[in-house]
Amino acid sequence: MNMQTQPIQNINQVIGYIQSLPINRQQKMIDWINVFQSEIEKDEMNANQNFFELWQNWHDKSEMFLDDDNSWADTKDRNDIGREVSFE
């Protein structure tokens, strides 16, 4: 038997192929898809978590740098501290 693969052009080809399989094979394909999908979601969550941790680390370092750096303190108007703002 000569088996030839054809490139998938659209989702309907995939659905048609899965529907052409015996039920137990269809279930196996769906199980594989579900595993694949959950792995993708894990990877995305890990990527988001890694990004957040890198950002948090950068933010903490920046905050410490600014707390330790008093060169900007002279630009602060100490008269503004505690002043109430009125929009009347």
N, C-alpha and C positions, 0 to 999 in steps of 0.2 A: 504494500500500500504506500503510495507516494503522498506524504503530507506536506502541504505548502502553507506557510503562514502568510497572512495578508495584514498589512498595517491597518490599525483601527483608525477610522476616520471620524467617528462620532459615537456618542453614548448609545445610540440605538443599535449599533452593531454589537456592542458589549451585551446589552440586554437580550438581543436576539440570540446571541451565542449561549448565554447562560440559560435562557428558556429552552434551548434545543437539547440541553443536557438532561439525563435522567434525574429524578428528584433528589436522590442521595448526593449526586455530584453538584446539583444546584446548591444544596445546603452547605456542602464543603466550600464552594466558591464564596458563598455569603459569609461563612465563618472566616475565611481568609481575608475577605474585604473588611470585616469588622476588626480583626486583629491588626490589619494594616492601618485602618483608620485610628484605632486607639494608640498605635505607635506614633503616628503623625501628631496626634493631639498631645502626647507626652513630650515629643520633641519640641512642639510649639510652646508648651508650658515651661519646659526647661529653658528654652531660649528667652522667654519673657522673664522668668525668674533670674536668669543670669544677667540680663540687661538691667533689671531693677537693682540687683545687688551691686553691679558695677556703678550704676548711677548713685546709689545710696553711699557707696564708698567714696566716690568723687565728691558728693555733696558734703559728707562728714569732713573730709580733708579740707575742702574749701571753707567750710564754716570754721574749722580750727584755725586755718590760716588767717581768716579775717578777724577772728577773736584775738589772735596773737599779734596781728599787725595793727599798730596804732597810728600809722602814718595818715590815715584818713580821718582820725578823730578831730583834728583841728578844723575840718570843714563842717563839722556838725554845729548847728546853732543851739547852744545850750539853753537859750531862751525859749525854744520850742518845747522843751521837755515839760510835760504836764499841762501845757496850754490847751484850753478848751477852744473848739472851733465853733463859730456861730455862722449860720447861713441866712441870717435875717437881713 
